[in-house]
Amino acid sequence: MLAAFDAEERPVGTVQLITSQPENQPHRADVAKLLVHQNVRRQGIAQALMSELERIARRERKTVLVLDTATGSGAEQFYARSGWEKVGEIPRYALMPDGEMTATSLFYKFLP
C-alpha cells in the first residue's frame, strides 16, 4: 500500500498494488483502492500515487496492470486520461455508499 500525506502528516490518499497472482500470470498485478480525500482532489495526488505504483510494478517486473472503478465516476475519467484502456463494464457490480447498485468499468495498462 502506498500513502500520501499532507503538511500536517495526515493521510490524504492511498493506493494498493496487488502482485500475488496465479502461477500463469506472473507478469500481471492488480491496482486497488486509489482513494484521495475529497478536500485535496485535483492537486496531483492521484497522479503521484499512480506514478509511484507504476514504478514499483516495473521494478517487480509487472508488465500488465488491471483495475476496476465505478462507471461514470471521476476516477474513470482519470484513468482514461492517464493512458489506461477501458475494456468493458459489468452492470450491478457494487453497492455505492447510498445503497444503490453501480456498474464497474474494467481497465488495463501495459507497462514498458
N, CA, C and O atoms as a Tinker XYZ file with bonds, in Angstrom:
   448  protein
     1  N      0.846000   -1.171000    0.000000    73     2
     2  CA     0.000000    0.000000    0.000000    64     1     3
     3  C      0.893000    1.236000    0.000000    63     2     4     5
     4  O      1.877000    1.318000    0.735000    81     3
     5  N      0.524000    2.181000   -0.835000    73     3     6
     6  CA     1.198000    3.478000   -0.856000    64     5     7
     7  C      0.264000    4.500000   -0.226000    63     6     8     9
     8  O     -0.957000    4.364000   -0.303000    81     7
     9  N      0.833000    5.512000    0.391000    73     7    10
    10  CA     0.026000    6.562000    1.009000    64     9    11
    11  C      0.642000    7.924000    0.736000    63    10    12    13
    12  O      1.856000    8.060000    0.584000    81    11
    13  N     -0.223000    8.926000    0.678000    73    11    14
    14  CA     0.198000   10.322000    0.547000    64    13    15
    15  C     -0.267000   11.057000    1.799000    63    14    16    17
    16  O     -1.324000   10.759000    2.355000    81    15
    17  N      0.541000   12.023000    2.232000    73    15    18
    18  CA     0.243000   12.759000    3.454000    64    17    19
    19  C      0.290000   14.251000    3.189000    63    18    20    21
    20  O      1.017000   14.714000    2.310000    81    19
    21  N     -0.497000   15.007000    3.961000    73    19    22
    22  CA    -0.464000   16.461000    3.827000    64    21    23
    23  C      0.650000   17.037000    4.705000    63    22    24    25
    24  O      1.413000   16.289000    5.315000    81    23
    25  N      0.739000   18.353000    4.766000    73    23    26
    26  CA     1.809000   19.024000    5.516000    64    25    27
    27  C      1.765000   18.707000    7.008000    63    26    28    29
    28  O      2.791000   18.758000    7.685000    81    27
    29  N      0.580000   18.382000    7.520000    73    27    30
    30  CA     0.440000   18.021000    8.938000    64    29    31
    31  C      0.596000   16.517000    9.159000    63    30    32    33
    32  O      0.295000   16.010000   10.239000    81    31
    33  N      1.067000   15.806000    8.130000    73    31    34
    34  CA     1.289000   14.366000    8.174000    64    33    35
    35  C      0.010000   13.560000    8.342000    63    34    36    37
    36  O      0.032000   12.456000    8.887000    81    35
    37  N     -1.112000   14.115000    7.873000    73    35    38
    38  CA    -2.375000   13.370000    7.861000    64    37    39
    39  C     -2.481000   12.644000    6.524000    63    38    40    41
    40  O     -2.132000   13.208000    5.487000    81    39
    41  N     -2.961000   11.397000    6.532000    73    39    42
    42  CA    -3.115000   10.685000    5.262000    64    41    43
    43  C     -4.202000   11.336000    4.408000    63    42    44    45
    44  O     -5.295000   11.632000    4.892000    81    43
    45  N     -3.884000   11.553000    3.130000    73    43    46
    46  CA    -4.860000   12.161000    2.213000    64    45    47
    47  C     -5.109000   11.296000    0.984000    63    46    48    49
    48  O     -5.989000   11.600000    0.179000    81    47
    49  N     -4.339000   10.218000    0.832000    73    47    50
    50  CA    -4.542000    9.346000   -0.317000    64    49    51
    51  C     -3.846000    8.014000   -0.145000    63    50    52    53
    52  O     -2.832000    7.909000    0.545000    81    51
    53  N     -4.410000    6.987000   -0.789000    73    51    54
    54  CA    -3.809000    5.657000   -0.766000    64    53    55
    55  C     -4.064000    4.953000   -2.094000    63    54    56    57
    56  O     -4.977000    5.309000   -2.839000    81    55
    57  N     -3.242000    3.952000   -2.371000    73    55    58
    58  CA    -3.470000    3.030000   -3.484000    64    57    59
    59  C     -2.731000    1.735000   -3.150000    63    58    60    61
    60  O     -1.725000    1.743000   -2.440000    81    59
    61  N     -3.247000    0.628000   -3.674000    73    59    62
    62  CA    -2.636000   -0.674000   -3.413000    64    61    63
    63  C     -2.234000   -1.346000   -4.718000    63    62    64    65
    64  O     -2.958000   -1.279000   -5.712000    81    63
    65  N     -1.078000   -1.991000   -4.708000    73    63    66
    66  CA    -0.612000   -2.816000   -5.818000    64    65    67
    67  C     -0.625000   -4.258000   -5.328000    63    66    68    69
    68  O      0.080000   -4.609000   -4.382000    81    67
    69  N     -1.426000   -5.084000   -5.975000    73    67    70
    70  CA    -1.565000   -6.486000   -5.581000    64    69    71
    71  C     -0.768000   -7.323000   -6.571000    63    70    72    73
    72  O     -1.178000   -7.510000   -7.717000    81    71
    73  N      0.368000   -7.821000   -6.118000    73    71    74
    74  CA     1.282000   -8.518000   -7.025000    64    73    75
    75  C      1.124000  -10.034000   -6.989000    63    74    76    77
    76  O      1.619000  -10.720000   -7.883000    81    75
    77  N      0.457000  -10.560000   -5.994000    73    75    78
    78  CA     0.255000  -12.002000   -5.899000    64    77    79
    79  C     -0.796000  -12.422000   -6.922000    63    78    80    81
    80  O     -1.958000  -12.025000   -6.825000    81    79
    81  N     -0.387000  -13.223000   -7.896000    73    79    82
    82  CA    -1.263000  -13.629000   -8.992000    64    81    83
    83  C     -1.142000  -15.132000   -9.218000    63    82    84    85
    84  O     -0.247000  -15.778000   -8.674000    81    83
    85  N     -2.058000  -15.690000  -10.032000    73    83    86
    86  CA    -1.944000  -17.114000  -10.363000    64    85    87
    87  C     -0.599000  -17.425000  -11.023000    63    86    88    89
    88  O      0.053000  -16.541000  -11.579000    81    87
    89  N     -0.205000  -18.678000  -10.954000    73    87    90
    90  CA     1.091000  -19.116000  -11.467000    64    89    91
    91  C      1.315000  -18.750000  -12.932000    63    90    92    93
    92  O      2.443000  -18.474000  -13.341000    81    91
    93  N      0.241000  -18.748000  -13.721000    73    91    94
    94  CA     0.391000  -18.466000  -15.152000    64    93    95
    95  C      0.301000  -16.976000  -15.481000    63    94    96    97
    96  O      0.240000  -16.606000  -16.653000    81    95
    97  N      0.292000  -16.111000  -14.448000    73    95    98
    98  CA     0.209000  -14.669000  -14.668000    64    97    99
    99  C      1.233000  -13.906000  -13.822000    63    98   100   101
   100  O      0.874000  -12.935000  -13.155000    81    99
   101  N      2.478000  -14.322000  -13.839000    73    99   102
   102  CA     3.474000  -13.647000  -13.001000    64   101   103
   103  C      3.779000  -12.225000  -13.459000    63   102   104   105
   104  O      4.371000  -11.444000  -12.714000    81   103
   105  N      3.385000  -11.894000  -14.659000    73   103   106
   106  CA     3.649000  -10.577000  -15.249000    64   105   107
   107  C      2.570000   -9.546000  -14.910000    63   106   108   109
   108  O      2.711000   -8.374000  -15.257000    81   107
   109  N      1.498000   -9.966000  -14.239000    73   107   110
   110  CA     0.327000   -9.114000  -14.016000    64   109   111
   111  C      0.224000   -8.694000  -12.553000    63   110   112   113
   112  O      0.668000   -9.406000  -11.652000    81   111
   113  N     -0.375000   -7.513000  -12.337000    73   111   114
   114  CA    -0.702000   -7.041000  -10.991000    64   113   115
   115  C     -2.029000   -6.299000  -11.051000    63   114   116   117
   116  O     -2.414000   -5.769000  -12.093000    81   115
   117  N     -2.714000   -6.271000   -9.924000    73   115   118
   118  CA    -3.972000   -5.542000   -9.811000    64   117   119
   119  C     -3.753000   -4.253000   -9.032000    63   118   120   121
   120  O     -2.944000   -4.198000   -8.106000    81   119
   121  N     -4.480000   -3.232000   -9.420000    73   119   122
   122  CA    -4.475000   -1.955000   -8.711000    64   121   123
   123  C     -5.799000   -1.862000   -7.966000    63   122   124   125
   124  O     -6.858000   -2.107000   -8.543000    81   123
   125  N     -5.740000   -1.510000   -6.688000    73   123   126
   126  CA    -6.959000   -1.449000   -5.880000    64   125   127
   127  C     -6.961000   -0.203000   -5.005000    63   126   128   129
   128  O     -5.921000    0.280000   -4.558000    81   127
   129  N     -8.140000    0.283000   -4.786000    73   127   130
   130  CA    -8.409000    1.323000   -3.787000    64   129   131
   131  C     -7.576000    2.591000   -3.926000    63   130   132   133
   132  O     -6.958000    3.044000   -2.963000    81   131
   133  N     -7.562000    3.159000   -5.127000    73   131   134
   134  CA    -6.998000    4.505000   -5.251000    64   133   135
   135  C     -8.023000    5.446000   -4.636000    63   134   136   137
   136  O     -9.115000    5.634000   -5.172000    81   135
   137  N     -7.658000    6.027000   -3.515000    73   135   138
   138  CA    -8.554000    6.922000   -2.782000    64   137   139
   139  C     -7.817000    8.214000   -2.465000    63   138   140   141
   140  O     -6.693000    8.188000   -1.962000    81   139
   141  N     -8.451000    9.342000   -2.760000    73   139   142
   142  CA    -7.907000   10.650000   -2.411000    64   141   143
   143  C     -9.011000   11.420000   -1.695000    63   142   144   145
   144  O    -10.136000   11.504000   -2.187000    81   143
   145  N     -8.686000   11.978000   -0.538000    73   143   146
   146  CA    -9.679000   12.731000    0.240000    64   145   147
   147  C    -10.281000   13.831000   -0.620000    63   146   148   149
   148  O     -9.576000   14.516000   -1.361000    81   147
   149  N    -11.587000   13.990000   -0.511000    73   147   150
   150  CA   -12.297000   14.954000   -1.371000    64   149   151
   151  C    -11.799000   16.384000   -1.221000    63   150   152   153
   152  O    -11.912000   17.168000   -2.164000    81   151
   153  N    -11.258000   16.744000   -0.082000    73   151   154
   154  CA   -10.790000   18.121000    0.121000    64   153   155
   155  C     -9.470000   18.433000   -0.582000    63   154   156   157
   156  O     -9.080000   19.596000   -0.684000    81   155
   157  N     -8.779000   17.391000   -1.071000    73   155   158
   158  CA    -7.480000   17.631000   -1.708000    64   157   159
   159  C     -7.410000   17.055000   -3.125000    63   158   160   161
   160  O     -6.323000   16.840000   -3.661000    81   159
   161  N     -8.549000   16.814000   -3.710000    73   159   162
   162  CA    -8.557000   16.298000   -5.087000    64   161   163
   163  C     -8.146000   17.392000   -6.065000    63   162   164   165
   164  O     -8.230000   18.583000   -5.765000    81   163
   165  N     -7.697000   16.955000   -7.251000    73   163   166
   166  CA    -7.255000   17.840000   -8.338000    64   165   167
   167  C     -5.994000   18.628000   -7.967000    63   166   168   169
   168  O     -5.781000   19.750000   -8.427000    81   167
   169  N     -5.167000   18.004000   -7.121000    73   167   170
   170  CA    -3.885000   18.606000   -6.745000    64   169   171
   171  C     -2.706000   17.717000   -7.144000    63   170   172   173
   172  O     -1.574000   17.959000   -6.725000    81   171
   173  N     -2.972000   16.691000   -7.952000    73   171   174
   174  CA    -1.912000   15.814000   -8.431000    64   173   175
   175  C     -1.592000   14.636000   -7.534000    63   174   176   177
   176  O     -0.653000   13.888000   -7.806000    81   175
   177  N     -2.356000   14.460000   -6.470000    73   175   178
   178  CA    -2.070000   13.371000   -5.527000    64   177   179
   179  C     -2.310000   12.013000   -6.169000    63   178   180   181
   180  O     -1.477000   11.116000   -6.044000    81   179
   181  N     -3.430000   11.849000   -6.850000    73   179   182
   182  CA    -3.722000   10.568000   -7.507000    64   181   183
   183  C     -2.653000   10.247000   -8.541000    63   182   184   185
   184  O     -2.188000    9.110000   -8.624000    81   183
   185  N     -2.264000   11.236000   -9.325000    73   183   186
   186  CA    -1.240000   11.013000  -10.351000    64   185   187
   187  C      0.093000   10.630000   -9.718000    63   186   188   189
   188  O      0.788000    9.748000  -10.223000    81   187
   189  N      0.452000   11.284000   -8.621000    73   187   190
   190  CA     1.706000   10.955000   -7.938000    64   189   191
   191  C      1.669000    9.533000   -7.375000    63   190   192   193
   192  O      2.645000    8.792000   -7.492000    81   191
   193  N      0.557000    9.156000   -6.771000    73   191   194
   194  CA     0.427000    7.801000   -6.240000    64   193   195
   195  C      0.526000    6.765000   -7.356000    63   194   196   197
   196  O      1.218000    5.757000   -7.211000    81   195
   197  N     -0.162000    7.012000   -8.465000    73   195   198
   198  CA    -0.147000    6.056000   -9.572000    64   197   199
   199  C      1.224000    5.996000  -10.240000    63   198   200   201
   200  O      1.647000    4.924000  -10.673000    81   199
   201  N      1.913000    7.104000  -10.331000    73   199   202
   202  CA     3.264000    7.094000  -10.906000    64   201   203
   203  C      4.204000    6.240000  -10.065000    63   202   204   205
   204  O      4.993000    5.461000  -10.599000    81   203
   205  N      4.116000    6.390000   -8.763000    73   203   206
   206  CA     4.956000    5.590000   -7.872000    64   205   207
   207  C      4.551000    4.119000   -7.929000    63   206   208   209
   208  O      5.413000    3.241000   -7.922000    81   207
   209  N      3.257000    3.845000   -7.984000    73   207   210
   210  CA     2.779000    2.470000   -8.102000    64   209   211
   211  C      3.329000    1.820000   -9.375000    63   210   212   213
   212  O      3.779000    0.675000   -9.340000    81   211
   213  N      3.295000    2.543000  -10.492000    73   211   214
   214  CA     3.812000    2.002000  -11.749000    64   213   215
   215  C      5.317000    1.783000  -11.679000    63   214   216   217
   216  O      5.822000    0.813000  -12.243000    81   215
   217  N      6.038000    2.658000  -11.002000    73   215   218
   218  CA     7.482000    2.481000  -10.833000    64   217   219
   219  C      7.768000    1.191000  -10.066000    63   218   220   221
   220  O      8.655000    0.419000  -10.431000    81   219
   221  N      7.010000    0.976000   -9.007000    73   219   222
   222  CA     7.182000   -0.245000   -8.208000    64   221   223
   223  C      6.806000   -1.475000   -9.032000    63   222   224   225
   224  O      7.499000   -2.491000   -8.979000    81   223
   225  N      5.726000   -1.390000   -9.782000    73   223   226
   226  CA     5.305000   -2.520000  -10.619000    64   225   227
   227  C      6.397000   -2.885000  -11.624000    63   226   228   229
   228  O      6.683000   -4.064000  -11.832000    81   227
   229  N      7.000000   -1.882000  -12.242000    73   227   230
   230  CA     8.102000   -2.151000  -13.180000    64   229   231
   231  C      9.281000   -2.831000  -12.469000    63   230   232   233
   232  O      9.870000   -3.779000  -12.987000    81   231
   233  N      9.603000   -2.338000  -11.301000    73   231   234
   234  CA    10.697000   -2.934000  -10.524000    64   233   235
   235  C     10.403000   -4.406000  -10.219000    63   234   236   237
   236  O     11.311000   -5.236000  -10.178000    81   235
   237  N      9.125000   -4.712000  -10.006000    73   235   238
   238  CA     8.703000   -6.086000   -9.721000    64   237   239
   239  C      8.478000   -6.899000  -10.997000    63   238   240   241
   240  O      7.988000   -8.027000  -10.945000    81   239
   241  N      8.840000   -6.313000  -12.145000    73   239   242
   242  CA     8.723000   -6.953000  -13.464000    64   241   243
   243  C      7.280000   -7.246000  -13.856000    63   242   244   245
   244  O      6.998000   -8.246000  -14.516000    81   243
   245  N      6.384000   -6.381000  -13.452000    73   243   246
   246  CA     4.982000   -6.480000  -13.865000    64   245   247
   247  C      4.822000   -5.662000  -15.139000    63   246   248   249
   248  O      5.265000   -4.515000  -15.204000    81   247
   249  N      4.196000   -6.245000  -16.144000    73   247   250
   250  CA     4.030000   -5.553000  -17.428000    64   249   251
   251  C      2.579000   -5.273000  -17.777000    63   250   252   253
   252  O      2.302000   -4.532000  -18.720000    81   251
   253  N      1.645000   -5.860000  -17.028000    73   251   254
   254  CA     0.218000   -5.608000  -17.254000    64   253   255
   255  C     -0.421000   -5.282000  -15.910000    63   254   256   257
   256  O     -0.342000   -6.068000  -14.965000    81   255
   257  N     -1.056000   -4.116000  -15.836000    73   255   258
   258  CA    -1.812000   -3.734000  -14.645000    64   257   259
   259  C     -3.294000   -3.750000  -14.993000    63   258   260   261
   260  O     -3.682000   -3.401000  -16.108000    81   259
   261  N     -4.124000   -4.159000  -14.027000    73   259   262
   262  CA    -5.565000   -4.268000  -14.225000    64   261   263
   263  C     -6.259000   -3.607000  -13.040000    63   262   264   265
   264  O     -5.795000   -3.705000  -11.904000    81   263
   265  N     -7.374000   -2.931000  -13.313000    73   263   266
   266  CA    -8.171000   -2.336000  -12.238000    64   265   267
   267  C     -9.621000   -2.220000  -12.666000    63   266   268   269
   268  O     -9.957000   -2.364000  -13.842000    81   267
   269  N    -10.472000   -1.956000  -11.684000    73   267   270
   270  CA   -11.859000   -1.605000  -11.982000    64   269   271
   271  C    -12.254000   -0.414000  -11.128000    63   270   272   273
   272  O    -11.700000   -0.186000  -10.053000    81   271
   273  N    -13.228000    0.343000  -11.631000    73   271   274
   274  CA   -13.711000    1.521000  -10.911000    64   273   275
   275  C    -15.162000    1.777000  -11.281000    63   274   276   277
   276  O    -15.628000    1.308000  -12.320000    81   275
   277  N    -15.874000    2.507000  -10.454000    73   275   278
   278  CA   -17.291000    2.779000  -10.693000    64   277   279
   279  C    -17.488000    3.493000  -12.029000    63   278   280   281
   280  O    -16.854000    4.511000  -12.307000    81   279
   281  N    -18.369000    2.944000  -12.837000    73   279   282
   282  CA   -18.672000    3.527000  -14.141000    64   281   283
   283  C    -19.269000    4.919000  -13.960000    63   282   284   285
   284  O    -20.157000    5.124000  -13.133000    81   283
   285  N    -18.771000    5.865000  -14.740000    73   283   286
   286  CA   -19.277000    7.232000  -14.685000    64   285   287
   287  C    -18.631000    8.094000  -13.620000    63   286   288   289
   288  O    -18.989000    9.263000  -13.476000    81   287
   289  N    -17.694000    7.547000  -12.874000    73   287   290
   290  CA   -17.060000    8.302000  -11.788000    64   289   291
   291  C    -15.932000    9.176000  -12.315000    63   290   292   293
   292  O    -15.474000    9.011000  -13.445000    81   291
   293  N    -15.499000   10.096000  -11.488000    73   291   294
   294  CA   -14.338000   10.905000  -11.824000    64   293   295
   295  C    -13.093000   10.044000  -11.974000    63   294   296   297
   296  O    -12.207000   10.358000  -12.770000    81   295
   297  N    -13.027000    8.956000  -11.208000    73   295   298
   298  CA   -11.880000    8.052000  -11.313000    64   297   299
   299  C    -11.820000    7.420000  -12.697000    63   298   300   301
   300  O    -10.735000    7.233000  -13.247000    81   299
   301  N    -12.962000    7.095000  -13.256000    73   299   302
   302  CA   -12.993000    6.512000  -14.600000    64   301   303
   303  C    -12.366000    7.483000  -15.602000    63   302   304   305
   304  O    -11.580000    7.076000  -16.458000    81   303
   305  N    -12.708000    8.738000  -15.496000    73   303   306
   306  CA   -12.136000    9.755000  -16.384000    64   305   307
   307  C    -10.639000    9.922000  -16.133000    63   306   308   309
   308  O     -9.865000   10.080000  -17.077000    81   307
   309  N    -10.233000    9.887000  -14.879000    73   307   310
   310  CA    -8.814000    9.999000  -14.522000    64   309   311
   311  C     -7.999000    8.891000  -15.178000    63   310   312   313
   312  O     -6.957000    9.156000  -15.779000    81   311
   313  N     -8.470000    7.653000  -15.066000    73   311   314
   314  CA    -7.727000    6.536000  -15.654000    64   313   315
   315  C     -7.638000    6.672000  -17.168000    63   314   316   317
   316  O     -6.577000    6.434000  -17.745000    81   315
   317  N     -8.721000    7.047000  -17.813000    73   315   318
   318  CA    -8.707000    7.211000  -19.273000    64   317   319
   319  C     -7.680000    8.274000  -19.677000    63   318   320   321
   320  O     -6.943000    8.084000  -20.645000    81   319
   321  N     -7.626000    9.383000  -18.946000    73   319   322
   322  CA    -6.650000   10.445000  -19.240000    64   321   323
   323  C     -5.214000   10.006000  -18.961000    63   322   324   325
   324  O     -4.266000   10.560000  -19.518000    81   323
   325  N     -5.064000    9.012000  -18.100000    73   323   326
   326  CA    -3.730000    8.567000  -17.679000    64   325   327
   327  C     -3.204000    7.396000  -18.504000    63   326   328   329
   328  O     -2.223000    6.759000  -18.122000    81   327
   329  N     -3.844000    7.112000  -19.622000    73   327   330
   330  CA    -3.332000    6.088000  -20.522000    64   329   331
   331  C     -3.858000    4.686000  -20.303000    63   330   332   333
   332  O     -3.365000    3.739000  -20.917000    81   331
   333  N     -4.840000    4.537000  -19.448000    73   331   334
   334  CA    -5.452000    3.230000  -19.228000    64   333   335
   335  C     -6.485000    2.967000  -20.318000    63   334   336   337
   336  O     -7.147000    3.893000  -20.787000    81   335
   337  N     -6.621000    1.707000  -20.719000    73   335   338
   338  CA    -7.576000    1.299000  -21.750000    64   337   339
   339  C     -8.791000    0.659000  -21.093000    63   338   340   341
   340  O     -8.663000   -0.298000  -20.329000    81   339
   341  N     -9.964000    1.192000  -21.396000    73   339   342
   342  CA   -11.202000    0.601000  -20.880000    64   341   343
   343  C    -11.592000   -0.564000  -21.779000    63   342   344   345
   344  O    -11.617000   -0.432000  -23.003000    81   343
   345  N    -11.897000   -1.709000  -21.166000    73   343   346
   346  CA   -12.246000   -2.890000  -21.955000    64   345   347
   347  C    -13.691000   -3.325000  -21.783000    63   346   348   349
   348  O    -14.150000   -4.220000  -22.493000    81   347
   349  N    -14.411000   -2.717000  -20.865000    73   347   350
   350  CA   -15.813000   -3.086000  -20.714000    64   349   351
   351  C    -16.376000   -2.690000  -19.369000    63   350   352   353
   352  O    -15.711000   -2.070000  -18.538000    81   351
   353  N    -17.628000   -3.072000  -19.188000    73   351   354
   354  CA   -18.351000   -2.766000  -17.952000    64   353   355
   355  C    -19.080000   -4.009000  -17.466000    63   354   356   357
   356  O    -19.484000   -4.860000  -18.258000    81   355
   357  N    -19.239000   -4.098000  -16.168000    73   355   358
   358  CA   -20.057000   -5.135000  -15.554000    64   357   359
   359  C    -21.183000   -4.424000  -14.812000    63   358   360   361
   360  O    -20.915000   -3.681000  -13.868000    81   359
   361  N    -22.439000   -4.634000  -15.216000    73   359   362
   362  CA   -23.549000   -3.959000  -14.538000    64   361   363
   363  C    -23.781000   -4.528000  -13.135000    63   362   364   365
   364  O    -23.417000   -5.666000  -12.841000    81   363
   365  N    -24.393000   -3.707000  -12.282000    73   363   366
   366  CA   -24.785000   -4.124000  -10.929000    64   365   367
   367  C    -23.637000   -4.832000  -10.194000    63   366   368   369
   368  O    -23.829000   -5.897000   -9.608000    81   367
   369  N    -22.468000   -4.239000  -10.231000    73   367   370
   370  CA   -21.260000   -4.868000   -9.694000    64   369   371
   371  C    -21.047000   -4.592000   -8.209000    63   370   372   373
   372  O    -20.614000   -5.475000   -7.469000    81   371
   373  N    -21.346000   -3.376000   -7.773000    73   371   374
   374  CA   -21.027000   -3.000000   -6.389000    64   373   375
   375  C    -22.082000   -2.055000   -5.830000    63   374   376   377
   376  O    -22.837000   -1.426000   -6.572000    81   375
   377  N    -22.112000   -1.973000   -4.519000    73   375   378
   378  CA   -23.009000   -1.041000   -3.835000    64   377   379
   379  C    -22.282000    0.269000   -3.565000    63   378   380   381
   380  O    -21.145000    0.276000   -3.092000    81   379
   381  N    -22.943000    1.362000   -3.868000    73   379   382
   382  CA   -22.422000    2.679000   -3.526000    64   381   383
   383  C    -22.757000    2.957000   -2.058000    63   382   384   385
   384  O    -23.569000    2.236000   -1.479000    81   383
   385  N    -22.155000    3.981000   -1.437000    73   383   386
   386  CA   -22.448000    4.281000   -0.033000    64   385   387
   387  C    -23.936000    4.497000    0.255000    63   386   388   389
   388  O    -24.401000    4.232000    1.363000    81   387
   389  N    -24.688000    4.985000   -0.755000    73   387   390
   390  CA   -26.122000    5.206000   -0.544000    64   389   391
   391  C    -26.957000    3.942000   -0.752000    63   390   392   393
   392  O    -28.184000    3.995000   -0.668000    81   391
   393  N    -26.307000    2.807000   -1.021000    73   391   394
   394  CA   -27.012000    1.550000   -1.197000    64   393   395
   395  C    -27.405000    1.232000   -2.627000    63   394   396   397
   396  O    -27.906000    0.142000   -2.904000    81   395
   397  N    -27.183000    2.175000   -3.544000    73   395   398
   398  CA   -27.504000    1.953000   -4.957000    64   397   399
   399  C    -26.468000    1.032000   -5.595000    63   398   400   401
   400  O    -25.276000    1.112000   -5.300000    81   399
   401  N    -26.949000    0.158000   -6.475000    73   399   402
   402  CA   -26.035000   -0.685000   -7.245000    64   401   403
   403  C    -25.405000    0.155000   -8.352000    63   402   404   405
   404  O    -26.054000    1.035000   -8.918000    81   403
   405  N    -24.149000   -0.118000   -8.654000    73   403   406
   406  CA   -23.471000    0.590000   -9.732000    64   405   407
   407  C    -22.681000   -0.392000  -10.588000    63   406   408   409
   408  O    -22.262000   -1.453000  -10.126000    81   407
   409  N    -22.492000   -0.016000  -11.824000    73   407   410
   410  CA   -21.649000   -0.803000  -12.725000    64   409   411
   411  C    -20.189000   -0.493000  -12.433000    63   410   412   413
   412  O    -19.867000    0.536000  -11.839000    81   411
   413  N    -19.319000   -1.387000  -12.852000    73   411   414
   414  CA   -17.888000   -1.127000  -12.770000    64   413   415
   415  C    -17.297000   -1.165000  -14.170000    63   414   416   417
   416  O    -17.742000   -1.932000  -15.024000    81   415
   417  N    -16.302000   -0.342000  -14.393000    73   415   418
   418  CA   -15.574000   -0.315000  -15.657000    64   417   419
   419  C    -14.224000   -0.982000  -15.445000    63   418   420   421
   420  O    -13.533000   -0.715000  -14.461000    81   419
   421  N    -13.856000   -1.851000  -16.375000    73   419   422
   422  CA   -12.597000   -2.581000  -16.302000    64   421   423
   423  C    -11.553000   -1.900000  -17.179000    63   422   424   425
   424  O    -11.836000   -1.531000  -18.319000    81   423
   425  N    -10.353000   -1.736000  -16.645000    73   423   426
   426  CA    -9.254000   -1.075000  -17.346000    64   425   427
   427  C     -7.991000   -1.928000  -17.257000    63   426   428   429
   428  O     -7.824000   -2.730000  -16.339000    81   427
   429  N     -7.109000   -1.733000  -18.236000    73   427   430
   430  CA    -5.772000   -2.320000  -18.174000    64   429   431
   431  C     -4.766000   -1.305000  -18.698000    63   430   432   433
   432  O     -5.118000   -0.353000  -19.395000    81   431
   433  N     -3.502000   -1.535000  -18.343000    73   431   434
   434  CA    -2.417000   -0.701000  -18.853000    64   433   435
   435  C     -1.175000   -1.569000  -18.997000    63   434   436   437
   436  O     -0.794000   -2.282000  -18.068000    81   435
   437  N     -0.543000   -1.505000  -20.176000    73   435   438
   438  CA     0.732000   -2.180000  -20.389000    64   437   439
   439  C      1.851000   -1.249000  -19.942000    63   438   440   441
   440  O      1.849000   -0.060000  -20.263000    81   439
   441  N      2.795000   -1.792000  -19.208000    73   439   442
   442  CA     3.956000   -1.018000  -18.778000    64   441   443
   443  C      5.142000   -1.370000  -19.663000    63   442   444   445
   444  O      5.361000   -2.539000  -19.981000    81   443
   445  N      5.908000   -0.356000  -20.061000    73   443   446
   446  CA     7.091000   -0.644000  -20.892000    64   445   447
   447  C      8.176000   -1.347000  -20.088000    63   446   448
   448  O      9.236000   -1.663000  -20.627000    81   447
